[in-house]
Amino acid sequence: MKPVIIAGAAGLVAAGVAYVLIRGGAEEATAPAGGQGPAPGAAIVTVQMPALSATAQLGRKAFEANCATCHGPDGSGRQDSGPPLIHKIYEPGHHADIAIVMAAQRGVKSHHWRFGDMAPVPGLTERELGSIVVYIREVQRANGIE
Protein backbone atom coordinates (compact mmCIF):
# COMPACT_ATOMS: atom_id res chain seq x y z
CA MET A 1 0.00 0.00 0.00
CA LYS A 2 2.84 2.42 0.82
CA PRO A 3 4.36 2.25 -2.71
CA VAL A 4 0.96 3.26 -4.13
CA ILE A 5 0.74 6.26 -1.79
CA ILE A 6 4.32 7.30 -2.59
CA ALA A 7 3.71 6.92 -6.33
CA GLY A 8 0.51 8.96 -6.04
CA ALA A 9 2.26 11.71 -4.10
CA ALA A 10 5.11 11.75 -6.61
CA GLY A 11 2.56 12.04 -9.41
CA LEU A 12 0.92 15.02 -7.72
CA VAL A 13 4.28 16.73 -7.26
CA ALA A 14 5.19 16.09 -10.91
CA ALA A 15 1.83 17.47 -12.05
CA GLY A 16 2.37 20.58 -9.93
CA VAL A 17 5.85 21.13 -11.33
CA ALA A 18 4.57 20.65 -14.87
CA TYR A 19 1.77 23.16 -14.24
CA VAL A 20 4.23 25.77 -12.99
CA LEU A 21 6.60 25.17 -15.91
CA ILE A 22 3.81 25.37 -18.48
CA ARG A 23 2.41 28.55 -16.96
CA GLY A 24 5.87 30.02 -16.56
CA GLY A 25 5.31 30.28 -12.82
CA ALA A 26 3.84 33.74 -13.18
CA GLU A 27 0.67 35.57 -12.47
CA GLU A 28 0.92 38.70 -14.51
CA ALA A 29 -1.37 41.36 -15.83
CA THR A 30 -2.02 40.83 -19.51
CA ALA A 31 -2.99 43.18 -22.28
CA PRO A 32 -6.51 42.97 -23.67
CA ALA A 33 -6.75 40.93 -26.87
CA GLY A 34 -5.95 43.09 -29.88
CA GLY A 35 -5.26 46.15 -27.75
CA GLN A 36 -2.39 48.03 -26.23
CA GLY A 37 -1.13 46.86 -22.88
CA PRO A 38 -1.23 49.04 -19.78
CA ALA A 39 1.22 51.93 -19.71
CA PRO A 40 4.56 51.33 -17.96
CA GLY A 41 4.26 52.36 -14.32
CA ALA A 42 0.46 51.99 -14.29
CA ALA A 43 -1.11 50.34 -11.27
CA ILE A 44 -1.81 46.63 -11.69
CA VAL A 45 -4.73 46.44 -9.24
CA THR A 46 -7.14 48.98 -7.81
CA VAL A 47 -6.67 49.53 -4.09
CA GLN A 48 -9.15 51.01 -1.63
CA MET A 49 -7.27 52.79 1.14
CA PRO A 50 -8.67 52.40 4.66
CA ALA A 51 -8.24 54.66 7.65
CA LEU A 52 -4.89 53.52 8.99
CA SER A 53 -3.73 52.88 12.54
CA ALA A 54 -0.84 54.99 13.83
CA THR A 55 1.60 52.12 13.22
CA ALA A 56 0.31 51.61 9.68
CA GLN A 57 0.68 55.34 9.00
CA LEU A 58 4.36 55.06 9.95
CA GLY A 59 4.58 51.96 7.77
CA ARG A 60 3.03 53.83 4.87
CA LYS A 61 5.74 56.50 5.08
CA ALA A 62 8.49 53.86 5.17
CA PHE A 63 6.80 51.91 2.35
CA GLU A 64 6.51 55.02 0.16
CA ALA A 65 10.19 55.84 0.77
CA ASN A 66 11.51 52.32 0.16
CA CYS A 67 9.01 50.14 -1.69
CA ALA A 68 6.64 52.31 -3.73
CA THR A 69 8.96 52.72 -6.72
CA CYS A 70 8.28 49.11 -7.66
CA HIS A 71 5.15 48.14 -5.69
CA GLY A 72 3.21 51.44 -6.04
CA PRO A 73 2.49 53.85 -3.17
CA ASP A 74 -0.53 51.81 -2.08
CA GLY A 75 0.82 48.34 -2.88
CA SER A 76 -1.07 48.22 -6.18
CA GLY A 77 2.03 47.19 -8.12
CA ARG A 78 3.43 48.90 -11.20
CA GLN A 79 3.45 47.62 -14.75
CA ASP A 80 7.01 46.78 -15.76
CA SER A 81 8.33 47.38 -12.22
CA GLY A 82 6.89 45.18 -9.48
CA PRO A 83 3.92 43.11 -8.36
CA PRO A 84 0.98 44.28 -6.30
CA LEU A 85 1.20 43.35 -2.64
CA ILE A 86 -2.54 43.92 -2.31
CA HIS A 87 -3.18 40.61 -4.02
CA LYS A 88 -4.37 37.17 -2.91
CA ILE A 89 -0.87 35.75 -3.52
CA TYR A 90 0.41 37.77 -0.57
CA GLU A 91 -2.38 36.86 1.86
CA PRO A 92 -1.02 35.93 5.31
CA GLY A 93 -1.78 32.24 4.83
CA HIS A 94 0.48 32.09 1.78
CA HIS A 95 3.13 34.70 2.61
CA ALA A 96 3.49 35.15 6.36
CA ASP A 97 4.66 38.45 7.81
CA ILE A 98 8.20 37.10 8.11
CA ALA A 99 8.24 36.45 4.35
CA ILE A 100 7.71 40.16 3.73
CA VAL A 101 10.45 41.05 6.20
CA MET A 102 12.88 38.52 4.72
CA ALA A 103 12.15 39.68 1.16
CA ALA A 104 13.10 43.23 2.14
CA GLN A 105 16.17 42.13 4.10
CA ARG A 106 17.52 39.44 1.78
CA GLY A 107 15.81 39.94 -1.54
CA VAL A 108 13.79 37.19 -3.18
CA LYS A 109 13.93 35.13 -6.35
CA SER A 110 11.11 35.79 -8.79
CA HIS A 111 8.55 33.01 -8.48
CA HIS A 112 5.00 34.36 -8.84
CA TRP A 113 5.49 37.19 -11.31
CA ARG A 114 7.76 38.04 -14.23
CA PHE A 115 9.34 41.18 -12.87
CA GLY A 116 12.67 39.57 -12.11
CA ASP A 117 14.31 39.02 -8.76
CA MET A 118 13.81 41.52 -5.95
CA ALA A 119 17.02 42.95 -4.52
CA PRO A 120 17.35 43.50 -0.77
CA VAL A 121 16.23 46.91 0.48
CA PRO A 122 19.17 48.34 2.45
CA GLY A 123 18.85 50.51 5.52
CA LEU A 124 15.43 49.46 6.82
CA THR A 125 15.25 49.04 10.59
CA GLU A 126 13.33 46.25 12.32
CA ARG A 127 10.81 48.86 13.48
CA GLU A 128 10.31 50.19 9.96
CA LEU A 129 9.90 46.67 8.59
CA GLY A 130 7.34 45.87 11.27
CA SER A 131 5.33 48.98 10.49
CA ILE A 132 5.51 48.25 6.75
CA VAL A 133 4.03 44.81 7.40
CA VAL A 134 1.24 46.39 9.49
CA TYR A 135 0.56 48.84 6.65
CA ILE A 136 0.42 46.11 4.00
CA ARG A 137 -1.84 43.89 6.14
CA GLU A 138 -4.27 46.71 6.99
CA VAL A 139 -4.60 47.65 3.32
CA GLN A 140 -4.99 43.99 2.36
CA ARG A 141 -7.80 43.50 4.90
CA ALA A 142 -9.58 46.61 3.60
CA ASN A 143 -9.44 45.01 0.14
CA GLY A 144 -10.77 41.60 1.20
CA ILE A 145 -7.43 39.83 1.54
CA GLU A 146 -7.11 38.05 4.89
C-alpha positions as CSV (number, residue, x, y, z in Angstrom):
1,M,0.0,0.0,0.0
2,K,2.8,2.4,0.8
3,P,4.4,2.3,-2.7
4,V,1.0,3.3,-4.1
5,I,0.7,6.3,-1.8
6,I,4.3,7.3,-2.6
7,A,3.7,6.9,-6.3
8,G,0.5,9.0,-6.0
9,A,2.3,11.7,-4.1
10,A,5.1,11.7,-6.6
11,G,2.6,12.0,-9.4
12,L,0.9,15.0,-7.7
13,V,4.3,16.7,-7.3
14,A,5.2,16.1,-10.9
15,A,1.8,17.5,-12.0
16,G,2.4,20.6,-9.9
17,V,5.9,21.1,-11.3
18,A,4.6,20.6,-14.9
19,Y,1.8,23.2,-14.2
20,V,4.2,25.8,-13.0
21,L,6.6,25.2,-15.9
22,I,3.8,25.4,-18.5
23,R,2.4,28.6,-17.0
24,G,5.9,30.0,-16.6
25,G,5.3,30.3,-12.8
26,A,3.8,33.7,-13.2
27,E,0.7,35.6,-12.5
28,E,0.9,38.7,-14.5
29,A,-1.4,41.4,-15.8
30,T,-2.0,40.8,-19.5
31,A,-3.0,43.2,-22.3
32,P,-6.5,43.0,-23.7
33,A,-6.8,40.9,-26.9
34,G,-5.9,43.1,-29.9
35,G,-5.3,46.2,-27.8
36,Q,-2.4,48.0,-26.2
37,G,-1.1,46.9,-22.9
38,P,-1.2,49.0,-19.8
39,A,1.2,51.9,-19.7
40,P,4.6,51.3,-18.0
41,G,4.3,52.4,-14.3
42,A,0.5,52.0,-14.3
43,A,-1.1,50.3,-11.3
44,I,-1.8,46.6,-11.7
45,V,-4.7,46.4,-9.2
46,T,-7.1,49.0,-7.8
47,V,-6.7,49.5,-4.1
48,Q,-9.2,51.0,-1.6
49,M,-7.3,52.8,1.1
50,P,-8.7,52.4,4.7
51,A,-8.2,54.7,7.7
52,L,-4.9,53.5,9.0
53,S,-3.7,52.9,12.5
54,A,-0.8,55.0,13.8
55,T,1.6,52.1,13.2
56,A,0.3,51.6,9.7
57,Q,0.7,55.3,9.0
58,L,4.4,55.1,9.9
59,G,4.6,52.0,7.8
60,R,3.0,53.8,4.9
61,K,5.7,56.5,5.1
62,A,8.5,53.9,5.2
63,F,6.8,51.9,2.4
64,E,6.5,55.0,0.2
65,A,10.2,55.8,0.8
66,N,11.5,52.3,0.2
67,C,9.0,50.1,-1.7
68,A,6.6,52.3,-3.7
69,T,9.0,52.7,-6.7
70,C,8.3,49.1,-7.7
71,H,5.1,48.1,-5.7
72,G,3.2,51.4,-6.0
73,P,2.5,53.9,-3.2
74,D,-0.5,51.8,-2.1
75,G,0.8,48.3,-2.9
76,S,-1.1,48.2,-6.2
77,G,2.0,47.2,-8.1
78,R,3.4,48.9,-11.2
79,Q,3.4,47.6,-14.7
80,D,7.0,46.8,-15.8
81,S,8.3,47.4,-12.2
82,G,6.9,45.2,-9.5
83,P,3.9,43.1,-8.4
84,P,1.0,44.3,-6.3
85,L,1.2,43.4,-2.6
86,I,-2.5,43.9,-2.3
87,H,-3.2,40.6,-4.0
88,K,-4.4,37.2,-2.9
89,I,-0.9,35.7,-3.5
90,Y,0.4,37.8,-0.6
91,E,-2.4,36.9,1.9
92,P,-1.0,35.9,5.3
93,G,-1.8,32.2,4.8
94,H,0.5,32.1,1.8
95,H,3.1,34.7,2.6
96,A,3.5,35.1,6.4
97,D,4.7,38.5,7.8
98,I,8.2,37.1,8.1
99,A,8.2,36.4,4.3
100,I,7.7,40.2,3.7
101,V,10.5,41.0,6.2
102,M,12.9,38.5,4.7
103,A,12.2,39.7,1.2
104,A,13.1,43.2,2.1
105,Q,16.2,42.1,4.1
106,R,17.5,39.4,1.8
107,G,15.8,39.9,-1.5
108,V,13.8,37.2,-3.2
109,K,13.9,35.1,-6.4
110,S,11.1,35.8,-8.8
111,H,8.6,33.0,-8.5
112,H,5.0,34.4,-8.8
113,W,5.5,37.2,-11.3
114,R,7.8,38.0,-14.2
115,F,9.3,41.2,-12.9
116,G,12.7,39.6,-12.1
117,D,14.3,39.0,-8.8
118,M,13.8,41.5,-6.0
119,A,17.0,42.9,-4.5
120,P,17.4,43.5,-0.8
121,V,16.2,46.9,0.5
122,P,19.2,48.3,2.4
123,G,18.8,50.5,5.5
124,L,15.4,49.5,6.8
125,T,15.3,49.0,10.6
126,E,13.3,46.2,12.3
127,R,10.8,48.9,13.5
128,E,10.3,50.2,10.0
129,L,9.9,46.7,8.6
130,G,7.3,45.9,11.3
131,S,5.3,49.0,10.5
132,I,5.5,48.3,6.8
133,V,4.0,44.8,7.4
134,V,1.2,46.4,9.5
135,Y,0.6,48.8,6.6
136,I,0.4,46.1,4.0
137,R,-1.8,43.9,6.1
138,E,-4.3,46.7,7.0
139,V,-4.6,47.7,3.3
140,Q,-5.0,44.0,2.4
141,R,-7.8,43.5,4.9
142,A,-9.6,46.6,3.6
143,N,-9.4,45.0,0.1
144,G,-10.8,41.6,1.2
145,I,-7.4,39.8,1.5
146,E,-7.1,38.1,4.9
